[in-house]
Amino acid sequence: MNKNVWLLALCQALLMSGNIVLISVNGLIGQALSPDDSWVTLPISTQFVGLMMATIPASLIMAKIGRKNGFMLGNVIGIFGALLCVYALGQSAFWLFCFSTMLLGIGIGFGTLYRFAAIEVSAPESRDKAISLSMAGGVLAAVLGPNLAIASQHWLPGTNFSGAFIGITVLYVLSLVVLQFIGLPPAAPEQHPSSQSAVGDILRAPGYMLAVFAAVIAYAVMNLLMTVTPIAMHKHGFHFEAAAIVIEWHVLGMFLPSFFTGSLIGKIGTRMTIMLGSLMFIASILVNLNGVTEWHFRVALVLLGIGWNFMFIGATSQLTQTYLPQDKARAQAMNEFAVFGCVTLTALLAGNLEATMGWQSLNLLLLPFVCVVPIVYLFFTRNPQEIKAK
C-alpha cells in the first residue's frame, strides 16, 4: 500500500484521537454544567449536529477545491472550535460550550471523508484494503485518545477537562502538518449537469440504499451505546479512569480488525462481512443485558467495536461500487448525511433515553434494530455474489 494511504491513516488516527477525548469528557462536562439531566448529552449532540451540517457541504467543497484543501479547512475549523471550548469551560458557559462542540463537529465532518480519499490514491485492485487501512489509524487513536483524556484533566488549573481541548488543538495542528506530505489528486474539472445522474437514479442504483442502511444502523447504534457508556458506568459506581479504559478497549475493537477487514471482504464479500458485523452487535447487546460489572462493559464494547468495523467498512466498500465517477461527490454526500443525520438523532436522544429507561432497557430497545440487518440482507441479497467486493 502506498505511503499516501498510510499518511491518510495517520490523519484518521489524529482525528479519532480527538473524537475519543470528546466522547470521554463531553458527557461528564454535560453533567457538571447542564441545567437539567435531560441536557447532559447536549454537547455531544451539538457535536453531531455540526458533523451532520458539514457532510454535504464538505463533499461538494472538496469537489471544487480538492481533497487536501478541504481537509485543511476542516482542521482549521476544528482548531477554532477546540480553543473556544477552553474559553467556554473557563466561563462555565454551557451554551457556548455546546456551540463550540458544534464547530468541532463541522471539522470532524470534513475528516469523515478520509476513507474515500484513500480509494482515490490507491490502485483499483487495492480499494478494499485502502478503505480498511485508512481506518486502521484508529488503533493508534485507541491508545492515544483515552490516555490523553486522562493525562489532560489537570493541565489547566481550576477548569476540569479544559486541558483535553488543548490536546485536541495539538492533534489538529499535527494533522495539518501531515497533510502537507500527502499527494492527493487536485479537484476534478467541473462536470456539466447533463453528464451527471439524477438524484433518484443514484438512490435507485443496485445496492446503494442497502449500503446506506447498513452504515446508518452500524454508526447510529454504536454511537448511542458508546455515548452513554461513560454515564452508565458513572451511575454504577465506576470512576472516570475505568470508563476511559473501557472506551479504549472499544476503540481497539473498532479499528484493530481494519488490518484484515479488507482481506475478509475480498474472501467472503461485503454481504457476509456486514452480516457478520450485525451478529457482533447482537452479541454485544446480550452481554450488556447480562450484567453491569466492568468486564461486562469491556467485553460488550469490544464486540460493539468489531461489529461496527465489519458493518461500516463493508457498507463503505459496497457503496463505492454503486455510483458512476461523475456522481461521486453527490453519492458520498448523501450517504454521509444519512449516516450522520441518524447519528445526530441518537446523540440527541441518548441522555434522555438513558435517564428515563436505564442502561439495560436501552440495550433491549436497540436489539430489534440490529437484528433487522441480517434479515434485510438475506431477503434483498439472496445471491451471495450479488453484492461482493471486486
Secondary structure, 3 states (H helix, E strand, C coil): CCHHHHHHHHHHHHHHHHHHHHHHHHHHHHHHHCCCHHHCCHHHHHHHHHHHHHHHHHHHHHHHHCHHHHHHHHHHHHHHHHHHHHHHHHCCCHHHHHHHHHHHHHHHHHHCCHHHHHHHCCCHHHHHHHHHHHHHCHHHHHHHHHHHHHHHHHCCCCCCCHHHHHHHHHHHHHHHHHHCCCCCCCCCCCCCHHHCCCHHHHHHCCCHHHHHHHHHHHHHHHHHHHHHHHHHHHHCCCCHHHHHHHHHHHHHHHHCCHHHHHHHHHHHHHHHHHHHHHHHHHHHHHHHHHCCCHHHHHHHHHHHHHHHHHHHHHHHHHHCCCCCHHHHHHHHHHHHHHHHHHHHHHHHHHHHHHHHHCHHHHHHHHHHHHHHHHHHHHHHCCCCCCCCCC
